[in-house]
């Protein structure tokens, strides 16, 4: 039996959920922020490119939120710090 939390998660997924193929880019540094991501399953690797070298910053897992700068009232272009 589903509880209220399961029902709400299902409703949110149906309205806002997106799936990405392995290795896909969800957004790039400098993109205009228009959404944030709450990772439901799988993993996401955050990278920063400096002088043509890609450096891994962290790996996120289920339950992690990223891109939250898009939620600010005056968001700035995406960037990793």
N, C-alpha and C positions, 0 to 999 in steps of 0.2 A: 504494500500500500504506500502511495506517495504522500509525504507530508506537505505542508504549505510551502516549505522551502524548495522542495523538489518541483512543485507546480510552478513557482515563481521562476526558478532557473530555466525550466522548459519554455515558459512564456518569453523570457528574455532571450533565450537562444533562438527561438523561432523568429523573433523580431529583429535582433541585432547580430546574431551569430554569423561567423565567417570561418571557413576552413582554408588553410594554406597548405600547399604541397611542400614536402621536405625540400629545404634549400631556397624556398621563395623569400622574397623581400617584402616585408609588410610596410615599411616606409624607409626613406633614406634621409640622412642628415641634410638639412636645408629645405626639406619639404615643408609646405604650409601645414601646420597641425590642424586636423579636423576630427580626430577621434583618439581615444586611448584604447588599450587592449587589456583584457583580463584573461589570462591564459587558463583554459579549462583543462587541457590535457596536452601532453607532449612537452617539448622543450623549445626555447628560443635562445639563440646566441646573439648578444648585442656586440656590435663591432664598431670600431672607430678607424677611419682611413686617414692616415697621415703620410704625406709624400709618397703616395702610391703603395704604401704598406698598410695592410689590414691587421689591426690588433684586436684580439678578443678581449672585451671588458668583463663580461660575466655570462653565465648561462642561467636562464630563468626556467622555472617549472610551474606546474599546475598551481593556481592560486595567486601567482605573481601578477602585478599590474605594471604596465610600462606605457610610455607615451602620455603620461598623466599631465604633462605641460599643456596639452590641448584643452584641459578643463579650466585653465586660468582665464580670467576675464580679458586679459590682453596677451594672448599667447605669442611667442616668438618662434621663428623657424626652428625646426627640429635640430637637436644637437646632442651628442653624447659628451658627458663630462667625466 
